[in-house]
Amino acid sequence: MTAPIVVINPNSNQAVTDGLSDALAAFSLQGGPTIECLTLTEGPFGIESQRDSDSVILPLAKLMQSRPDAGAFVIACYSDPGLDTCRSVVPQPVFGIQESGVLTAMVRADRFGIIALADGSIPRHRRYMARMQVLDRFAAEVAINTSVDDSARGDGTFAKLVEAGATLEAHGAGVVILGCAGMARHRRPLEAELGIPVIDPVQAAVTMALGVLLAG
């Protein structure tokens, strides 16, 4: 049996984890690795600040160390909390969804845009992209200023995403990245509405993990 891909939601909101499971249902291949979505119960209800992001690093590392059966891990938070730490303490490959989402977006269009959860997230994301040295391919980032919980199940979220996506197109983005794992259920309808590719970064990270494991 192929070792599973363990996707960890670092916040304690089960609705977000359920949304991840739904978005990844089609990625379970016959004969391939299973995909297991977990909730980090020690995490905050939503990761919405640098402090929230930093608070989950050690619990994430501990959880990964408790799963030697896993084939790969995905950290399902757009801040990629603890990515370097987790990579340093487990032998399995660890994928961050911001890193994976940006890399995937750059093979779909020349310039990418990001829909952020809140204005406060944008400087944190920009620092990460500077580290990745991809700012020359970055068009813009627009925040919808909502909570993680509302992004997962709020009634008004989709309209905000459409407005933000249109703004990013106006700034020259040829592809849009959803900047929060809670937005996963909106990818397909948003792509249909905008008419350009929309990247769910969790799906992007799981795709990369599948490629690594299937290649042996």
Secondary structure, DSSP 8 states (H G I E B T S, - for coil): ----EEEEE-SS-HHHHHHHHHHTGGG--TTS--EEEEE-TTS-SS--SHHHHHHTHHHHHHHHHT-TT-SEEEE-STT-TTHHHHHHH-SS-EEEHHHHHHHHHTTT-SSEEEEESSTTHHHHHHHHHHHHT-GGGEEEEEE----HHHHHH-TTHHHHHHHHHHHHHHTT-SEEEEESGGGGGGHHHHHHHHSS-EE-HHHHHHHHHHHHHHT-
